[in-house]
Amino acid sequence: MSGAKRRTIRAPRKIPIKVGDRLYMWWKSRSPKEKEKLGESTCIRIAPITITELGVSCEDIGVKCHCLDLFAKCDGFNNWQELIEFFEKTHGLPFTGVLIEWDSIKSPF
């Protein structure tokens, strides 16, 4: 809600998101009664990403072991361990997908 989160990690899509695409931000998007639109933005970067228990491999991002907690926090997790547990449970490891970054969010109000 604060606009601090400016990226997400997603599994590959049938129709991939491209730089310049309009992105719609939702809170609880899969709960029809609780769903809330947070705003819209524009995709500014897409990069292939692989996540393993030992680290991250992402085009143009040099993530070193001491930066993994910061990497996880930038994606909305409390720390690296929480990120790893989520991806292992949700997708399995190693995870291969895309890192999607966006411009500032324009409020729907």
C-alpha positions as a Markdown table, in Angstrom:
| # | Residue | x | y | z |
|---|---|---|---|---|
| 1 | Met | 0.0 | 0.0 | 0.0 |
| 2 | Ser | 2.9 | 2.4 | 0.7 |
| 3 | Gly | 4.4 | 1.9 | -2.8 |
| 4 | Ala | 7.6 | 0.6 | -1.3 |
| 5 | Lys | 7.3 | -2.8 | -3.2 |
| 6 | Arg | 8.2 | -2.2 | -6.8 |
| 7 | Arg | 8.7 | -5.8 | -8.0 |
| 8 | Thr | 7.4 | -9.3 | -7.9 |
| 9 | Ile | 8.6 | -12.8 | -8.9 |
| 10 | Arg | 6.3 | -14.9 | -11.0 |
| 11 | Ala | 6.2 | -18.2 | -12.8 |
| 12 | Pro | 6.3 | -17.9 | -16.6 |
| 13 | Arg | 3.0 | -17.0 | -18.2 |
| 14 | Lys | 1.4 | -18.3 | -21.4 |
| 15 | Ile | 1.3 | -14.7 | -22.6 |
| 16 | Pro | 4.4 | -13.0 | -21.1 |
| 17 | Ile | 4.4 | -9.5 | -19.6 |
| 18 | Lys | 6.5 | -7.1 | -21.6 |
| 19 | Val | 8.2 | -3.8 | -20.7 |
| 20 | Gly | 5.7 | -1.1 | -21.3 |
| 21 | Asp | 2.7 | -3.2 | -20.4 |
| 22 | Arg | 0.1 | -1.8 | -18.0 |
| 23 | Leu | 0.1 | -3.6 | -14.7 |
| 24 | Tyr | -2.9 | -3.8 | -12.3 |
| 25 | Met | -2.2 | -4.1 | -8.6 |
| 26 | Trp | -4.7 | -6.0 | -6.4 |
| 27 | Trp | -4.9 | -6.9 | -2.7 |
| 28 | Lys | -6.4 | -10.4 | -2.2 |
| 29 | Ser | -7.1 | -10.8 | -5.9 |
| 30 | Arg | -8.4 | -14.4 | -5.5 |
| 31 | Ser | -11.0 | -13.5 | -2.9 |
| 32 | Pro | -13.9 | -11.9 | -4.8 |
| 33 | Lys | -15.5 | -10.5 | -1.6 |
| 34 | Glu | -12.2 | -9.0 | -0.2 |
| 35 | Lys | -10.5 | -8.1 | -3.5 |
| 36 | Glu | -9.3 | -4.5 | -3.6 |
| 37 | Lys | -7.6 | -2.6 | -6.5 |
| 38 | Leu | -4.5 | -0.8 | -5.2 |
| 39 | Gly | -3.7 | 1.0 | -8.4 |
| 40 | Glu | -2.0 | 0.7 | -11.8 |
| 41 | Ser | 1.6 | 1.0 | -13.1 |
| 42 | Thr | 3.8 | 0.4 | -16.1 |
| 43 | Cys | 6.2 | -2.5 | -16.4 |
| 44 | Ile | 9.8 | -1.1 | -16.6 |
| 45 | Arg | 11.8 | -4.4 | -16.5 |
| 46 | Ile | 11.5 | -8.1 | -17.0 |
| 47 | Ala | 14.4 | -10.4 | -16.1 |
| 48 | Pro | 14.7 | -14.2 | -16.0 |
| 49 | Ile | 15.3 | -15.4 | -12.5 |
| 50 | Thr | 16.2 | -18.7 | -10.8 |
| 51 | Ile | 15.9 | -19.2 | -7.1 |
| 52 | Thr | 17.6 | -22.1 | -5.2 |
| 53 | Glu | 18.2 | -22.6 | -1.5 |
| 54 | Leu | 21.7 | -21.2 | -2.0 |
| 55 | Gly | 20.8 | -18.0 | -3.8 |
| 56 | Val | 19.4 | -16.1 | -6.7 |
| 57 | Ser | 20.5 | -16.0 | -10.3 |
| 58 | Cys | 19.0 | -13.0 | -12.2 |
| 59 | Glu | 20.1 | -11.1 | -15.2 |
| 60 | Asp | 21.6 | -7.7 | -14.2 |
| 61 | Ile | 21.3 | -8.4 | -10.5 |
| 62 | Gly | 24.4 | -9.2 | -8.6 |
| 63 | Val | 23.1 | -10.8 | -5.4 |
| 64 | Lys | 25.7 | -11.9 | -3.0 |
| 65 | Cys | 25.1 | -14.2 | 0.0 |
| 66 | His | 25.0 | -11.3 | 2.5 |
| 67 | Cys | 22.4 | -9.5 | 0.4 |
| 68 | Leu | 19.8 | -12.3 | 0.2 |
| 69 | Asp | 17.8 | -11.0 | 3.2 |
| 70 | Leu | 17.6 | -7.6 | 1.5 |
| 71 | Phe | 16.6 | -9.2 | -1.8 |
| 72 | Ala | 13.8 | -11.1 | 0.0 |
| 73 | Lys | 12.6 | -7.9 | 1.8 |
| 74 | Cys | 12.4 | -6.0 | -1.5 |
| 75 | Asp | 9.9 | -8.7 | -2.6 |
| 76 | Gly | 7.8 | -8.4 | 0.6 |
| 77 | Phe | 9.2 | -11.2 | 2.6 |
| 78 | Asn | 10.7 | -10.8 | 6.1 |
| 79 | Asn | 13.9 | -12.6 | 5.2 |
| 80 | Trp | 15.6 | -15.1 | 2.8 |
| 81 | Gln | 14.4 | -18.1 | 4.8 |
| 82 | Glu | 10.8 | -17.0 | 4.5 |
| 83 | Leu | 11.2 | -16.5 | 0.7 |
| 84 | Ile | 12.7 | -19.9 | 0.3 |
| 85 | Glu | 10.0 | -21.6 | 2.3 |
| 86 | Phe | 7.3 | -19.9 | 0.2 |
| 87 | Phe | 8.8 | -20.8 | -3.2 |
| 88 | Glu | 9.6 | -24.4 | -2.1 |
| 89 | Lys | 6.0 | -24.9 | -0.9 |
| 90 | Thr | 4.3 | -23.1 | -3.7 |
| 91 | His | 6.5 | -23.9 | -6.8 |
| 92 | Gly | 9.3 | -26.2 | -5.7 |
| 93 | Leu | 13.0 | -25.6 | -5.9 |
| 94 | Pro | 14.8 | -24.7 | -8.0 |
| 95 | Phe | 12.3 | -22.1 | -9.2 |
| 96 | Thr | 12.7 | -20.6 | -12.6 |
| 97 | Gly | 10.5 | -17.6 | -13.5 |
| 98 | Val | 10.6 | -13.9 | -14.1 |
| 99 | Leu | 11.3 | -10.8 | -12.0 |
| 100 | Ile | 8.8 | -8.1 | -12.9 |
| 101 | Glu | 9.6 | -4.5 | -11.9 |
| 102 | Trp | 7.2 | -1.5 | -12.3 |
| 103 | Asp | 7.1 | 2.3 | -12.1 |
| 104 | Ser | 5.4 | 4.1 | -9.3 |
| 105 | Ile | 1.8 | 3.1 | -8.7 |
| 106 | Lys | -1.0 | 5.4 | -9.6 |
| 107 | Ser | -3.8 | 5.2 | -7.0 |
| 108 | Pro | -7.3 | 4.2 | -8.3 |
| 109 | Phe | -8.9 | 7.0 | -6.1 |
